[in-house]
Amino acid sequence: MSKAQLKSLLTKIDGEEKLKKVLRSFYQEMSQDVLVGFFFSGKDLNAIAHQQAQFLLFAAGLKSTYLGKTPTHAHLGLPPISKGQFDRRLEILKQVLEKYGFEPHEIQTWTHFEEAFRNTVVSP
């Protein structure tokens, strides 16, 4: 997955607010999931979605700066994340993106980007 592919995908979303809407839906779904929901108990889902949007826009080259936490730092203090929980996160992401009408190749681009962080956030 290239930076250009991610940039093209995020540009197609047509604005930061729409991206945040997709991400709010994603984090809402995750917070209600039996396997990963406990990670979000007591958390501000809107703030998480905003931070993730900023990170994605920066990673795609659509924003020149990012002042938030890196994926490594964002997951400090959380219980260990298993391979299965990471896989579940990707599955929920796919479902949300399908709900918002993303094409299969677009979903693949986004999930490939997320997959790059597996070794960073999954506990050994």
Secondary structure, 3 states (H helix, E strand, C coil): CCHHHHHHHHHHCCCHHHHHHHHHHHHHHHHCCCCCHHHHCCCCHHHHHHHHHHHHHHHCCCCCCCCCCCHHHHCCCCCCECHHHHHHHHHHHHHHHHHCCCCHHHHHHHHHHHHCCHHHHECC
